[in-house]
Amino acid sequence: MKLDLGTFLLQWATGGLSFLWVTARRREVGLGYGWLLRSVFGAIAAGGAVALVHGGHSVAGAFAAATALGAFGALAVSVLRRADGLARVAPAIDVVAPAIGAVGLLVAASSAGGGYALAAARLVVGAAFLGCVSDAMLLGHWYLVQPGLRRDALMQLVHMCLWLWPVEVAVLLLPTGMVSVIDGHIDDGYNGLLGWVWIACAVSTVVLVWVTRLALRERYYSAVMSATGLLYLAILTAFGTDLVARALLS
């Protein structure tokens, strides 16, 4: 399975925008959180579009560009209707961009190498996994801006990370997958070291997210900041879980 910058950026943007909708539909988090995520992931999708077109994947690049336009369009609507507050800004505006991005990932899977179904599953599940942990970290930071926010929204993302983790690991283990690296059938060039690095990243991710869940059970405000710090580390290991595997299997 090929690892290329454009597909990865589209993957990350699609996942991040998807879980923005998950949080926004609760109508609890301030408008600024949506502005932040639409701006960040819209820019990432735009970067993915440039990289995909430059790499000769013009169709997937067009979908990445449309994803960016969808994110910036939702941002414009939210800004223009900011005086109406959360009650009047429909969460449905955040469905368009990730839906387009998901189609783009399915298109990109056709040139990712290996079997189409497995490549598509890895891209879509990876997008959800990386987007969920990224949004959880960003939401944890948002408590500095909105300290009175209930923890339910953050806890929901943490639970979703725990649910997605076994699916992410499973699709990366399916043949030809990381099992072939671990048992030596695929040479990583470092006498198996990178296979162990991948295992360490995968295990560390679920441990960090689980400890984050435990931290959020504490009633003190400092627990949210501790959870955010743990999620910082979880992002590094989650990205290692996805990218190390894709690099070794490319």
C-alpha positions as CSV (number, residue, x, y, z in Angstrom):
1,M,0.0,0.0,0.0
2,K,1.6,3.3,-1.1
3,L,2.2,6.1,1.4
4,D,1.9,9.5,-0.3
5,L,1.5,12.9,1.2
6,G,-1.7,13.9,-0.6
7,T,-3.7,10.9,0.4
8,F,-2.5,11.2,4.0
9,L,-3.6,14.9,4.2
10,L,-7.0,14.1,2.7
11,Q,-7.3,11.2,5.2
12,W,-6.5,13.5,8.1
13,A,-8.8,16.3,7.0
14,T,-11.7,13.9,6.3
15,G,-11.4,12.3,9.8
16,G,-11.0,15.6,11.6
17,L,-14.1,17.2,9.8
18,S,-16.1,14.1,10.5
19,F,-15.6,14.2,14.2
20,L,-16.2,18.0,14.3
21,W,-19.8,17.1,13.2
22,V,-20.0,14.5,16.0
23,T,-19.1,17.2,18.6
24,A,-21.0,20.1,16.9
25,R,-24.3,18.3,16.8
26,R,-24.4,18.3,20.6
27,R,-24.8,22.1,20.4
28,E,-22.6,22.6,23.5
29,V,-19.2,23.7,22.3
30,G,-18.7,27.3,21.4
31,L,-18.8,28.5,17.8
32,G,-15.1,29.3,17.9
33,Y,-14.2,25.6,18.2
34,G,-16.0,24.9,14.9
35,W,-14.2,27.9,13.3
36,L,-10.8,26.5,14.5
37,L,-11.4,23.0,13.2
38,R,-12.9,24.0,9.8
39,S,-10.0,26.4,9.2
40,V,-7.3,23.8,10.2
41,F,-8.7,20.8,8.4
42,G,-9.8,22.9,5.4
43,A,-6.2,24.0,5.0
44,I,-5.0,20.4,5.4
45,A,-7.5,19.3,2.7
46,A,-6.3,22.1,0.4
47,G,-2.7,20.9,0.9
48,G,-3.8,17.4,0.1
49,A,-5.4,18.6,-3.1
50,V,-2.1,20.3,-4.2
51,A,-0.1,17.2,-3.4
52,L,-2.5,14.8,-5.1
53,V,-2.6,16.8,-8.3
54,H,1.2,17.2,-8.3
55,G,1.5,13.5,-7.9
56,G,-0.7,12.8,-10.9
57,H,-3.9,11.9,-9.0
58,S,-6.1,14.6,-10.4
59,V,-9.5,13.0,-9.7
60,A,-8.7,12.4,-6.0
61,G,-7.1,15.9,-5.9
62,A,-10.4,17.4,-7.2
63,F,-12.3,15.7,-4.3
64,A,-9.7,17.0,-1.8
65,A,-10.2,20.5,-3.2
66,A,-14.0,20.1,-2.9
67,T,-13.5,18.9,0.7
68,A,-11.6,22.1,1.5
69,L,-14.3,24.2,-0.2
70,G,-16.9,22.4,1.9
71,A,-15.0,23.1,5.1
72,F,-14.5,26.8,4.2
73,G,-18.1,27.1,3.1
74,A,-19.3,25.8,6.4
75,L,-16.9,28.2,8.1
76,A,-18.4,31.1,6.2
77,V,-22.0,30.1,7.1
78,S,-21.1,29.8,10.7
79,V,-19.4,33.2,10.8
80,L,-22.2,35.0,9.0
81,R,-24.8,33.5,11.4
82,R,-22.7,33.9,14.5
83,A,-25.2,36.4,16.0
84,D,-27.9,33.6,16.0
85,G,-25.8,31.5,18.3
86,L,-25.5,27.7,18.5
87,A,-29.2,27.1,18.3
88,R,-29.5,28.5,14.8
89,V,-26.3,27.1,13.2
90,A,-27.3,23.7,12.0
91,P,-24.7,20.9,12.5
92,A,-25.7,19.6,9.1
93,I,-23.4,22.2,7.5
94,D,-20.5,20.0,8.7
95,V,-21.6,16.9,6.9
96,V,-20.8,18.0,3.3
97,A,-17.0,18.3,3.6
98,P,-16.2,14.9,5.2
99,A,-18.7,13.1,2.9
100,I,-16.9,14.5,-0.1
101,G,-13.5,13.6,1.5
102,A,-14.7,10.0,2.1
103,V,-15.5,9.7,-1.6
104,G,-12.1,11.1,-2.4
105,L,-10.5,8.4,-0.2
106,L,-12.3,5.7,-2.0
107,V,-11.0,7.2,-5.3
108,A,-7.5,7.4,-3.9
109,A,-7.7,3.7,-2.8
110,S,-7.7,2.6,-6.4
111,S,-4.1,3.8,-6.8
112,A,-2.9,2.9,-3.3
113,G,-1.7,-0.5,-4.3
114,G,-2.7,-4.0,-3.2
115,G,-6.4,-5.1,-3.1
116,Y,-8.9,-2.3,-3.5
117,A,-11.2,-3.3,-0.6
118,L,-8.3,-3.6,1.9
119,A,-6.7,-0.3,0.7
120,A,-10.1,1.5,1.0
121,A,-10.7,0.1,4.4
122,R,-7.3,1.2,5.6
123,L,-7.8,4.7,4.3
124,V,-11.3,5.2,5.7
125,V,-10.6,3.6,9.1
126,G,-7.3,5.4,9.4
127,A,-9.1,8.7,8.6
128,A,-11.6,8.0,11.4
129,F,-8.9,7.0,13.9
130,L,-6.5,9.9,13.2
131,G,-9.4,12.4,13.1
132,C,-10.9,11.3,16.3
133,V,-7.7,11.5,18.4
134,S,-6.8,14.8,16.8
135,D,-10.2,16.3,17.6
136,A,-10.1,15.0,21.1
137,M,-6.8,16.8,21.7
138,L,-8.1,20.0,20.2
139,L,-11.3,19.8,22.2
140,G,-9.3,19.3,25.4
141,H,-7.5,22.6,24.7
142,W,-10.9,24.3,24.1
143,Y,-11.7,23.9,27.8
144,L,-9.2,26.7,28.4
145,V,-11.5,28.9,26.4
146,Q,-14.8,27.4,27.6
147,P,-14.0,26.1,31.1
148,G,-17.6,25.6,32.0
149,L,-18.1,23.1,29.2
150,R,-19.3,19.7,30.4
151,R,-16.9,16.8,29.8
152,D,-19.4,14.6,27.9
153,A,-18.3,15.8,24.5
154,L,-14.6,15.0,25.2
155,M,-15.5,11.7,26.9
156,Q,-17.5,10.8,23.8
157,L,-14.5,11.3,21.5
158,V,-12.2,9.3,23.9
159,H,-14.7,6.4,23.9
160,M,-14.8,6.5,20.1
161,C,-11.0,6.4,20.0
162,L,-11.1,3.2,22.1
163,W,-13.7,1.7,19.8
164,L,-11.7,2.6,16.6
165,W,-8.4,1.4,17.9
166,P,-9.0,-2.4,17.4
167,V,-10.5,-1.8,14.0
168,E,-7.5,0.2,12.9
169,V,-5.1,-2.4,14.2
170,A,-7.1,-5.2,12.6
171,V,-7.1,-3.7,9.1
172,L,-3.3,-3.1,9.3
173,L,-2.7,-6.7,10.4
174,L,-4.8,-8.3,7.5
175,P,-2.6,-9.8,4.8
176,T,-0.6,-8.5,3.3
177,G,-0.1,-6.6,6.5
178,M,2.0,-6.0,9.6
179,V,1.9,-9.7,10.5
180,S,4.2,-10.2,7.5
181,V,6.6,-7.6,8.9
182,I,6.6,-9.0,12.4
183,D,7.2,-12.6,11.3
184,G,10.0,-11.4,8.9
185,H,8.4,-12.2,5.6
186,I,8.7,-8.4,4.8
187,D,12.1,-7.0,5.5
188,D,11.9,-3.6,7.2
189,G,15.6,-3.0,6.6
190,Y,16.4,-2.8,10.3
191,N,16.3,-6.5,11.4
192,G,12.7,-6.3,12.5
193,L,13.1,-3.2,14.6
194,L,10.4,-1.1,12.9
195,G,7.9,-4.0,13.4
196,W,8.5,-3.6,17.2
197,V,8.2,0.1,16.9
198,W,4.8,-0.3,15.3
199,I,3.7,-2.7,18.1
200,A,4.9,-0.2,20.7
201,C,3.0,2.6,19.0
202,A,-0.2,0.6,18.8
203,V,-0.1,-0.6,22.4
204,S,0.9,2.9,23.7
205,T,-2.0,4.5,21.9
206,V,-4.7,2.4,23.5
207,V,-3.0,2.7,26.9
208,L,-2.8,6.5,26.7
209,V,-6.4,6.8,25.6
210,W,-7.5,4.5,28.3
211,V,-5.6,6.5,30.9
212,T,-7.2,9.6,29.5
213,R,-10.6,8.1,30.1
214,L,-9.7,7.4,33.7
215,A,-8.4,11.0,34.1
216,L,-11.6,12.5,32.9
217,R,-13.5,10.7,35.7
218,E,-11.8,12.9,38.2
219,R,-13.9,15.9,39.2
220,Y,-11.1,18.5,39.3
221,Y,-10.6,20.9,36.4
222,S,-6.9,19.9,36.3
223,A,-8.0,16.5,35.2
224,V,-9.1,17.9,31.8
225,M,-5.6,19.4,31.3
226,S,-4.0,16.2,32.3
227,A,-6.2,14.4,29.8
228,T,-5.2,16.8,27.1
229,G,-1.5,16.2,27.7
230,L,-2.1,12.5,27.5
231,L,-3.9,13.0,24.2
232,Y,-0.9,14.9,22.8
233,L,1.2,11.8,23.3
234,A,-1.6,9.6,21.9
235,I,-1.6,11.6,18.7
236,L,2.1,10.8,18.2
237,T,1.6,7.1,18.8
238,A,-1.6,7.0,16.8
239,F,0.1,8.6,13.8
240,G,3.0,6.2,14.3
241,T,0.5,3.3,14.3
242,D,-0.9,4.3,10.9
243,L,2.1,5.8,9.1
244,V,4.8,3.3,10.2
245,A,2.6,0.5,9.0
246,R,1.8,2.1,5.7
247,A,5.5,3.0,5.1
248,L,6.5,-0.6,5.7
249,L,3.8,-2.0,3.5
250,S,4.3,0.4,0.6
